[in-house]
Amino acid sequence: MKMKRRFRAKKAFSAVIASLILMLLAVAAGVVVYAYVMGWIGGATGHDTGQYGELSLDTAYASATTNVTTAYVRNIGGKLVTPNAAYVNDYNVTSMTSTPTDIAANAVASISINATTIGLTKNTTYQVKIVCTDGTILTFSVTAK
């Protein structure tokens, strides 16, 4: 008899508190689903089309007598790139020309880098870096002849 009285004396949550807890759980689940869906939609629509610029060196040569480095580069990426800066041994060379100016996908361009401010020395290897407006970088070594 005493056991029955003990169980009768205990009460559970009231219906109001139980309803509030269930609503709180439903709202929290809704927030989690909303954050997941918004992240998925943002990731699906916010990225580039997957096209990027990537340069590949076909050939390069440097002349110690004219202080000019000529590089034939190929755009193996999926979008047009525009070379706008060149560095020789980490020194910014201000005189650089690209023919054509913009390199289309799967096209080859001739880039001439005039390094008279540095002065190229015969039989010396130089590190050359070409930087495009979209951040595409091509780095290569060339020995002056």
Backbone as numpy.savetxt, mean C-alpha at the origin, in Angstrom:
# Nx Ny Nz CAx CAy CAz Cx Cy Cz
-41.03 -32.16 55.45 -41.82 -30.97 55.45 -40.98 -29.70 55.45
-39.93 -29.70 56.18 -39.09 -28.52 56.25 -38.49 -28.20 54.88
-38.15 -29.23 54.10 -37.56 -29.02 52.79 -38.53 -28.31 51.86
-39.78 -28.70 51.89 -40.77 -28.06 51.04 -40.92 -26.60 51.38
-40.88 -26.27 52.64 -41.02 -24.88 53.07 -39.82 -24.04 52.59
-38.65 -24.65 52.61 -37.46 -23.92 52.17 -37.55 -23.55 50.70
-37.97 -24.49 49.87 -38.08 -24.21 48.45 -39.19 -23.22 48.16
-40.25 -23.23 48.92 -41.33 -22.27 48.73 -40.90 -20.87 49.15
-40.01 -20.76 50.10 -39.60 -19.48 50.62 -38.69 -18.74 49.62
-37.98 -19.47 48.77 -37.10 -18.83 47.81 -37.90 -18.35 46.62
-37.57 -17.13 46.17 -38.25 -16.56 45.02 -37.23 -16.30 43.91
-37.69 -16.37 42.68 -36.84 -16.10 41.53 -36.89 -14.61 41.21
-36.20 -14.23 40.10 -36.29 -12.85 39.65 -37.74 -12.51 39.36
-38.01 -11.26 39.48 -39.36 -10.84 39.09 -39.45 -10.81 37.57
-40.63 -10.81 37.04 -40.84 -10.82 35.59 -40.28 -9.54 34.96
-40.33 -8.42 35.65 -39.82 -7.15 35.13 -38.30 -7.21 34.97
-37.60 -7.69 35.96 -36.15 -7.78 35.90 -35.73 -8.77 34.82
-36.41 -9.89 34.71 -36.09 -10.87 33.68 -36.30 -10.27 32.30
-37.36 -9.51 32.10 -37.61 -8.86 30.81 -36.53 -7.85 30.49
-36.09 -7.08 31.47 -35.02 -6.09 31.27 -33.72 -6.77 30.87
-33.40 -7.87 31.50 -32.18 -8.59 31.17 -32.25 -9.14 29.74
-33.39 -9.70 29.34 -33.54 -10.20 27.98 -33.43 -9.07 26.96
-34.02 -7.91 27.25 -33.91 -6.77 26.32 -32.46 -6.30 26.22
-31.76 -6.28 27.32 -30.36 -5.88 27.32 -29.52 -6.84 26.46
-29.76 -8.12 26.58 -29.05 -9.10 25.77 -29.39 -8.93 24.28
-30.63 -8.65 23.96 -31.03 -8.45 22.56 -30.36 -7.21 21.97
-30.29 -6.13 22.74 -29.64 -4.90 22.26 -28.15 -5.14 22.07
-27.52 -5.83 22.98 -26.09 -6.11 22.86 -25.82 -6.98 21.62
-26.64 -7.97 21.38 -26.47 -8.80 20.19 -26.67 -7.98 18.92
-27.63 -7.06 18.94 -27.86 -6.18 17.79 -26.66 -5.30 17.52
-26.03 -4.78 18.56 -24.85 -3.93 18.39 -23.69 -4.73 17.79
-23.51 -5.94 18.24 -22.44 -6.79 17.71 -22.68 -7.08 16.23
-23.91 -7.44 15.87 -24.23 -7.73 14.48 -24.06 -6.47 13.62
-24.50 -5.32 14.11 -24.36 -4.07 13.38 -22.88 -3.76 13.11
-22.04 -3.89 14.13 -20.61 -3.60 13.97 -19.98 -4.56 12.96
-20.36 -5.81 12.99 -19.81 -6.79 12.05 -20.22 -6.46 10.62
-21.51 -6.17 10.41 -22.01 -5.89 9.07 -21.41 -4.60 8.53
-21.30 -3.57 9.33 -20.71 -2.30 8.87 -19.23 -2.48 8.53
-18.53 -3.28 9.29 -17.13 -3.55 8.97 -16.99 -4.33 7.68
-17.89 -5.27 7.46 -17.86 -6.07 6.23 -18.20 -5.22 5.02
-19.22 -4.38 5.14 -19.60 -3.51 4.02 -18.50 -2.49 3.75
-17.93 -1.91 4.78 -16.83 -0.95 4.60 -15.62 -1.59 3.95
-15.32 -2.84 4.33 -14.20 -3.54 3.73 -14.46 -3.93 2.29
-15.72 -4.21 1.97 -16.04 -4.63 0.61 -16.09 -3.46 -0.36
-16.42 -2.28 0.13 -16.57 -1.14 -0.78 -15.48 -0.10 -0.64
-14.70 -0.13 0.42 -13.73 0.93 0.66 -12.37 0.72 0.05
-12.10 -0.46 -0.49 -10.78 -0.74 -1.02 -10.67 -0.34 -2.49
-9.43 -0.24 -2.92 -9.14 0.01 -4.33 -9.62 -1.18 -5.15
-9.67 -1.04 -6.42 -10.15 -2.11 -7.29 -9.15 -3.25 -7.40
-8.08 -3.18 -6.64 -7.09 -4.25 -6.70 -5.98 -3.96 -7.69
-6.08 -2.86 -8.41 -5.06 -2.52 -9.37 -3.98 -1.71 -8.67
-2.77 -1.96 -9.04 -1.64 -1.26 -8.45 -0.56 -1.11 -9.51
0.34 -0.20 -9.26 1.46 -0.02 -10.16 2.66 -0.81 -9.66
3.36 -1.42 -10.58 4.59 -2.13 -10.21 5.54 -2.03 -11.38
6.74 -1.55 -11.11 7.73 -1.38 -12.16 8.74 -2.51 -12.13
9.19 -2.88 -13.32 10.22 -3.90 -13.47 11.31 -3.31 -14.37
12.54 -3.58 -14.03 13.66 -3.07 -14.81 13.97 -4.01 -15.97
13.92 -3.47 -17.20 14.34 -4.25 -18.36 15.86 -4.19 -18.50
16.40 -2.97 -18.55 17.85 -2.80 -18.62 18.19 -1.38 -18.18
19.43 -1.20 -17.77 19.89 0.13 -17.35 21.39 0.25 -17.61
21.79 1.45 -17.93 23.22 1.72 -18.08 23.49 3.15 -17.64
24.72 3.36 -17.18 25.14 4.68 -16.69 26.43 5.07 -17.39
26.50 6.33 -17.78 27.68 6.85 -18.46 28.42 7.79 -17.51
29.68 7.48 -17.25 30.49 8.33 -16.39 30.89 9.62 -17.11
30.94 9.60 -18.44 31.34 10.80 -19.18 30.20 11.82 -19.26
28.95 11.36 -19.39 27.82 12.30 -19.48 27.06 12.43 -18.16
27.38 11.58 -17.17 26.69 11.57 -15.88 25.19 11.30 -16.01
24.83 10.53 -17.01 23.42 10.21 -17.23 23.21 8.71 -17.08
22.18 8.36 -16.32 21.76 6.97 -16.18 20.46 6.81 -16.96
20.41 5.83 -17.83 19.21 5.55 -18.61 18.69 4.19 -18.21
17.40 4.15 -17.87 16.77 2.89 -17.47 15.52 2.66 -18.31
15.37 1.45 -18.78 14.15 1.05 -19.48 13.33 0.24 -18.49
12.18 0.80 -18.12 11.34 0.17 -17.10 10.00 -0.23 -17.71
9.45 -1.31 -17.20 8.18 -1.83 -17.67 7.19 -1.79 -16.50
5.97 -1.32 -16.78 4.91 -1.31 -15.77 4.20 -2.66 -15.84
4.48 -3.53 -14.88 3.85 -4.85 -14.85 2.64 -4.86 -13.93
2.28 -3.69 -13.39 1.10 -3.58 -12.54 -0.16 -3.38 -13.37
-1.25 -3.08 -12.70 -2.53 -2.97 -13.38 -3.01 -1.56 -13.62
-2.21 -0.55 -13.26 -2.68 0.81 -13.49 -1.54 1.71 -13.96
-1.90 2.85 -14.48 -0.96 3.84 -15.00 -0.12 4.42 -13.85
1.18 4.58 -14.07 2.06 5.20 -13.07 2.82 6.35 -13.72
3.18 7.33 -12.87 3.91 8.51 -13.34 5.17 8.69 -12.49
6.34 8.42 -13.05 7.58 8.66 -12.30 7.77 10.17 -12.05
8.09 10.51 -10.81 8.26 11.93 -10.51 9.50 12.25 -9.68
10.25 11.25 -9.26 11.47 11.53 -8.48 12.46 10.40 -8.71
13.74 10.76 -8.63 14.80 9.77 -8.76 15.88 10.06 -7.73
16.48 9.00 -7.23 17.55 9.11 -6.24 18.72 8.25 -6.70
19.90 8.80 -6.59 21.12 8.06 -6.87 21.92 8.05 -5.58
22.16 6.85 -5.04 22.80 6.70 -3.73 22.12 7.59 -2.68
20.81 7.57 -2.65 19.95 8.31 -1.72 20.04 9.83 -1.87
20.63 10.30 -2.94 20.68 11.73 -3.22 19.60 12.06 -4.25
18.71 12.99 -3.92 17.61 13.36 -4.80 18.14 14.06 -6.03
17.93 13.44 -7.18 18.36 14.01 -8.46 17.19 14.80 -9.02
17.41 16.09 -9.28 16.31 16.95 -9.71 16.02 16.85 -11.20
16.96 16.33 -11.98 16.77 16.28 -13.42 16.50 14.84 -13.85
15.20 14.56 -14.09 14.79 13.23 -14.53 13.71 13.39 -15.59
13.82 12.65 -16.68 12.78 12.69 -17.72 12.35 11.26 -18.03
11.05 11.13 -18.27 10.48 9.84 -18.63 9.79 9.96 -19.98
10.08 9.03 -20.88 9.44 9.02 -22.19 8.76 7.67 -22.37
7.45 7.60 -22.35 6.46 8.66 -22.14 6.40 9.08 -20.67
5.74 10.20 -20.43 5.65 10.73 -19.07 4.89 9.78 -18.15
3.75 9.28 -18.62 2.96 8.32 -17.86 3.18 6.93 -18.47
3.38 5.95 -17.61 3.63 4.59 -18.08 2.36 3.77 -17.88
1.74 3.39 -18.98 0.52 2.59 -18.91 0.86 1.16 -18.50
-0.17 0.42 -18.10 0.03 -0.98 -17.73 0.59 -1.75 -18.92
1.57 -2.57 -18.67 2.26 -3.41 -19.67 3.02 -2.59 -20.72
3.35 -1.36 -20.42 4.11 -0.51 -21.35 5.53 -0.32 -20.83
6.43 0.06 -21.74 7.84 0.30 -21.40 8.13 1.78 -21.57
8.93 2.33 -20.68 9.33 3.74 -20.77 10.84 3.84 -20.59
11.39 4.88 -21.18 12.80 5.19 -21.02 12.92 6.33 -20.02
13.66 6.12 -18.97 13.84 7.15 -17.94 15.31 7.55 -17.92
15.55 8.84 -18.13 16.92 9.38 -18.10 17.10 10.18 -16.82
18.16 9.87 -16.10 18.46 10.54 -14.83 19.80 11.23 -14.98
19.77 12.57 -14.90 20.98 13.36 -15.05 21.58 13.58 -13.66
22.74 13.01 -13.42 23.38 13.07 -12.11 24.63 13.92 -12.13
24.60 15.07 -12.83 25.79 15.93 -12.90 26.13 16.52 -11.54
25.14 16.71 -10.67 25.42 17.26 -9.34 26.19 16.26 -8.49
26.02 14.98 -8.77 26.74 13.95 -8.03 28.07 13.65 -8.71
28.02 13.48 -10.03 29.21 13.10 -10.78 29.44 11.61 -10.69
29.18 10.90 -11.76 29.38 9.46 -11.78 30.83 9.12 -12.08
31.35 8.13 -11.37 32.73 7.69 -11.54 32.73 6.34 -12.24
33.64 6.20 -13.20 33.74 4.98 -13.98 34.01 3.77 -13.07
33.36 2.63 -13.38 33.49 1.37 -12.65 32.99 1.44 -11.21
32.15 2.39 -10.91 31.54 2.49 -9.58 30.06 2.10 -9.70
29.59 1.31 -8.75 28.19 0.88 -8.76 27.36 1.85 -7.93
26.22 2.26 -8.50 25.32 3.21 -7.86 23.96 2.56 -7.62
23.37 2.93 -6.51 22.02 2.48 -6.17 21.05 3.54 -6.68
20.13 3.16 -7.57 19.19 4.10 -8.18 17.78 3.73 -7.72
17.01 4.74 -7.35 15.62 4.53 -6.94 14.74 5.48 -7.72
13.69 4.94 -8.34 12.71 5.74 -9.08 11.40 5.65 -8.31
10.81 6.81 -8.02 9.57 6.88 -7.23 8.48 7.50 -8.10
7.30 6.89 -8.07 6.15 7.39 -8.83 5.19 8.13 -7.92
4.26 8.87 -8.53 3.31 9.69 -7.76 2.40 8.85 -6.87
2.12 7.61 -7.24 1.24 6.76 -6.43 2.00 5.97 -5.37
3.30 6.18 -5.26 4.09 5.49 -4.25 4.82 4.27 -4.77
4.65 3.94 -6.04 5.36 2.82 -6.63 6.85 3.14 -6.68
7.67 2.18 -6.26 9.13 2.38 -6.20 9.84 1.26 -6.94
10.84 1.64 -7.70 11.73 0.69 -8.34 13.16 1.01 -7.91
13.86 0.03 -7.36 15.24 0.22 -6.93 16.13 -0.78 -7.67
17.25 -0.29 -8.16 18.17 -1.15 -8.87 19.58 -0.60 -8.75
20.57 -1.42 -9.08 21.97 -1.02 -9.08 22.47 -0.97 -10.51
23.35 -0.02 -10.77 23.94 0.12 -12.09 25.39 0.56 -11.92
26.26 0.02 -12.76 27.67 0.39 -12.72 27.97 1.34 -13.87
28.61 2.46 -13.54 28.94 3.48 -14.55 30.05 2.96 -15.44
29.90 3.20 -16.73 30.90 2.79 -17.73 31.54 4.00 -18.35
